[in-house]
Amino acid sequence: MSKAPNSCCDGARENRVLIAREPCPIGNSMGKFLSLKHPRTGKAMHYLYNGEVLQELHSFKQAVGSWFLGDYVCEDGRMFTATPVDPVFILLPIFEEARMKKGEDPGKFRQFEDIIFVPGYPGYGSLSSLAAKSMEIVCDLKDVGSSKFFRLNDSKVLKWLCYKVNRLKLTLPTLDKNYAVQDEKPICTSVLVYPVG
């Protein structure tokens, strides 16, 4: 069980239960919470970023429920889960917006710093290493002197999406009757207790 900060009303510190993948062994860091735009809705969504893994947070609450956490009772029985998400899905909308495409024009090449800066969402800056890798997958690159410029490439995006669909087609037959994915390699999970406030 580990602890990390979050926010809550009245400045009180309360624990919450988060089920997530085992943290990457990078120092003592348990990761950080980021607010990023949801790729479909554009609304703020919370993510957990730890090392090179981005996980989307979801919360579940039954009408009645509590958690016993050591000698502490958490009256709010809400449970949070963190599921890994491909960062390309999260970053595609900002790549699309950054190229400023008009009509049939493929859009503009932009520097990395200009693309990753999203007003009101400083969390994207924390994803700079993931964003750089994602750009290599779906963007064209142009070197001008010592500077690099990127532009989203529709053909590369389509190729990447086809790859994702084909992987899903291979995975679907491995689902059991409860539709839980059967994976040959074990995935370590942890139940983490995060204080809020």
Buried (B, 14 or more C-beta within 10 A) or exposed (E): EBEBEBEBEEEEEBBBBBBBBEBEEEEEEBBEBBEBBBBEEEEEBBBBBBBEBBBBBEEEEEEEEEBEBEEEEBEBBEBBBBEEBBBBBBBBBBBBBBBEBEEEEEBBBBBBEEBBBBEEBEBBEBBEEBBEBBBEBBBBEEEEEEEBBBBBBEEBBEEBBEEEEEEEEEEEEEEEEEEEEEEEEEEEEBEBBBBBE
